[in-house]
Each structure stands twice: as C-alpha cells, then as structure tokens.
Amino acid sequence: MKCKRALRVAAMVSVMMCTLRIGEAQPGGSEPGGVRLVGHIGFVLPLVTHAGGQTTTLDENFGIGFPLGITVKSSGRTSFDFEFVPFIQDSPRKVSLTVHPGLLYGVGHGFTAGRA
C-alpha cells in the first residue's frame, strides 16, 4: 500500500445519526454514565489541496468525500473516533477509501476538535 501525503483545507458537514448508551445512571443524577456510541455521516468538499508540489482548488479538481464513523464517548472531554471516508475524485477519475482513527476533544458549546 502506497501512502501519499496531501494537505487539504476542507469544508465538512456531519450529521449525528444515532446514540447508544452503555452503562448505568450515576448516583444522585439523572444523566447516564458509562460509554456512549455515536454514529455519524456527512460529506466533505476539499476547497484547496496541496500534494506533490501542486496546489489545486475545488473548481480545478472536483472531489467529494462521504465520512461515516463511530465515536466512543466517555464521561470526559476525550473521545475515540473511527471513521471511513470514501472519496470520489473527478480528474483523474478515481475512488479511494481513507481510514481515520483518531482522538476527539470537546472544546465546549457543541464544538469538537480532532487529531487523526
């Protein structure tokens, strides 16, 4: 398997599909404890890509990805995310699959930062 390094600035939209809670209620509270499994799906459009010494924009080389993932959340701010991204590129026409395991950090107000 050959891996190619590329830097992409992308716009991503993701929608949470379902949540499964595993665990028991915490004493003295109504919030469930334990681990939550969260599924999500979305789409990603790379606005600018720099690879192999070349920089291209979305209008020069259209591509779209469809991230599908499962996140394992605990009671803290850190979560583990396992994501698959099938990606369709227009020129040259090809389809690829990227696997993104990584850590997510809740930064507050419903926003999350991640590290793959």
C-alpha positions in Angstrom: 0.0 0.0 0.0 1.4 3.4 -1.0 0.5 6.4 1.1 0.6 9.9 -0.3 0.9 13.0 1.8 -1.5 15.8 1.0 -2.6 18.9 2.8 -6.3 19.7 2.4 -8.4 22.6 3.6 -11.9 21.3 3.5 -15.5 22.2 4.3 -17.2 19.4 6.2 -20.8 18.8 7.2 -21.5 16.0 9.6 -24.8 14.8 11.0 -25.1 12.6 14.1 -27.3 9.5 13.2 -27.8 7.6 16.4 -26.6 7.3 20.0 -26.4 4.1 22.1 -25.7 4.4 25.8 -23.9 1.6 27.6 -23.7 1.9 31.4 -25.8 2.8 34.4 -27.1 6.1 35.8 -24.7 7.9 38.0 -25.7 8.2 41.7 -27.5 11.4 42.6 -28.1 12.4 39.0 -30.3 11.7 36.0 -27.5 11.7 33.4 -26.4 8.2 32.3 -22.8 7.3 33.0 -20.6 4.8 31.1 -19.8 4.8 27.5 -21.9 6.2 24.6 -21.5 5.0 21.0 -22.4 7.7 18.4 -22.7 7.2 14.7 -22.3 10.0 12.2 -22.4 10.6 8.4 -21.6 13.6 6.3 -19.9 15.0 3.3 -16.6 16.8 2.8 -15.5 19.1 -0.1 -11.8 19.8 -0.3 -11.6 23.6 -1.0 -7.8 23.6 -1.5 -5.4 20.6 -1.9 -1.6 20.7 -1.9 0.1 17.4 -2.9 3.2 16.6 -4.9 4.3 20.3 -5.1 1.0 21.2 -6.8 -1.9 23.3 -5.3 -5.4 22.9 -6.7 -8.8 24.3 -5.7 -12.2 22.8 -5.8 -13.1 24.3 -9.2 -9.9 22.9 -10.8 -10.2 19.4 -9.4 -13.6 18.5 -8.0 -13.9 15.8 -5.4 -16.3 14.8 -2.7 -16.0 12.5 0.3 -18.6 10.8 2.5 -17.3 10.3 6.0 -19.0 7.5 8.0 -17.9 7.0 11.6 -18.5 5.6 15.1 -17.4 7.6 18.1 -16.9 6.1 21.5 -17.6 8.8 24.1 -16.9 8.6 27.8 -17.9 11.0 30.6 -14.8 13.2 30.0 -14.0 15.5 27.1 -11.9 13.0 25.1 -13.5 10.5 22.7 -12.2 7.9 20.3 -13.4 8.2 16.7 -13.1 5.5 13.9 -14.1 7.0 10.6 -14.1 5.7 7.0 -14.1 8.2 4.1 -14.9 7.0 0.6 -13.7 9.8 -1.7 -14.7 10.3 -5.4 -12.3 12.5 -7.4 -13.2 13.9 -10.9 -9.9 14.3 -12.6 -8.3 11.8 -12.9 -11.5 9.9 -12.2 -10.8 7.6 -9.2 -12.4 6.4 -6.0 -10.4 5.9 -2.8 -11.1 4.9 0.8 -9.4 6.6 3.8 -9.5 5.2 7.3 -9.3 7.8 10.0 -8.9 6.5 13.6 -8.3 9.4 16.0 -9.0 11.3 19.2 -11.6 14.0 19.6 -11.6 16.7 22.2 -14.8 18.5 23.3 -14.0 22.3 23.3 -17.4 23.4 24.5 -20.5 25.0 23.0 -21.1 21.8 20.9 -17.8 22.1 19.1 -15.2 19.3 18.9 -11.5 19.3 17.7 -9.9 16.2 16.4 -6.5 14.6 15.8 -6.1 11.8 13.3 
